[in-house]
């Protein structure tokens, strides 16, 4: 997965895409928004924490999830 401090969950022709802010191509594509959010949460957590921006089907940001870095 991408090593980013923020990622976006966006609508995709095959479901929902997880994207890095600078990338045009999806990091991954998932059939449901929930699965894309879970994948984004894991990727950001593993990258040391950051934010996951969840878009609605219209493209507007509908939620912003702060992911804490792993403890240790």
matplotlib code that plots the C-alpha trace (Angstrom):
import matplotlib.pyplot as plt

x = [0.0, 1.0, 3.1, 1.0, -0.2, -3.6, -5.7, -9.0, -11.9, -13.6, -16.3, -15.0, -16.6, -16.0, -17.1, -14.9, -11.2, -8.5, -6.2, -3.2, -3.6, -1.1, -2.0, -4.3, -4.4, -6.1, -4.0, -6.8, -10.4, -13.1, -16.7, -18.1, -17.2, -16.8, -14.1, -12.3, -12.5, -11.1, -8.2, -7.4, -7.5, -5.0, -2.7, -2.6, -2.2, 0.8, 2.3, 2.3, -1.1, -2.8, -6.2, -8.7, -11.0, -14.2, -16.0, -19.7, -20.9, -21.2, -17.4, -17.8, -15.9, -18.5, -16.2, -12.7, -11.3, -8.1, -6.1, -3.7, -0.2, 0.6, 1.7, 5.1]
y = [0.0, 3.6, 5.2, 8.4, 10.5, 10.9, 8.8, 9.2, 6.8, 7.8, 6.3, 4.1, 2.3, -1.0, 0.1, 2.3, 3.2, 3.9, 6.7, 8.5, 12.3, 12.6, 9.5, 9.2, 5.4, 3.7, 2.0, -0.6, -1.0, -2.5, -3.6, -1.6, 1.7, 0.0, -2.3, 0.7, 2.5, -0.5, -0.9, 2.8, 2.7, -0.2, 1.5, 4.8, 3.1, 1.1, 4.3, 5.9, 7.6, 10.3, 11.1, 9.2, 11.4, 9.6, 11.0, 10.6, 9.3, 13.0, 13.5, 15.7, 14.9, 13.5, 12.3, 12.8, 10.0, 10.6, 7.4, 7.2, 5.8, 2.4, 2.5, 1.2]
z = [0.0, -0.4, 2.3, 2.8, 5.7, 4.0, 1.6, -0.1, -0.6, -3.8, -6.1, -8.8, -11.8, -10.0, -6.5, -4.3, -4.8, -2.2, -3.5, -2.4, -2.7, -5.5, -7.4, -10.3, -10.2, -7.2, -4.6, -4.5, -5.5, -3.4, -4.0, -1.0, 0.6, 3.9, 2.6, 1.0, 4.4, 6.2, 3.8, 4.0, 7.8, 7.8, 5.3, 7.2, 10.5, 9.1, 7.6, 11.1, 11.3, 9.3, 7.8, 5.7, 3.6, 2.6, -0.5, -1.3, -4.7, -5.7, -5.1, -2.0, 1.1, 3.6, 6.4, 7.7, 9.9, 11.9, 12.2, 15.2, 14.7, 16.2, 19.8, 20.7]

ax = plt.figure().add_subplot(projection="3d")
ax.plot(x, y, z, "-o")
ax.set_aspect("equal")
plt.show()
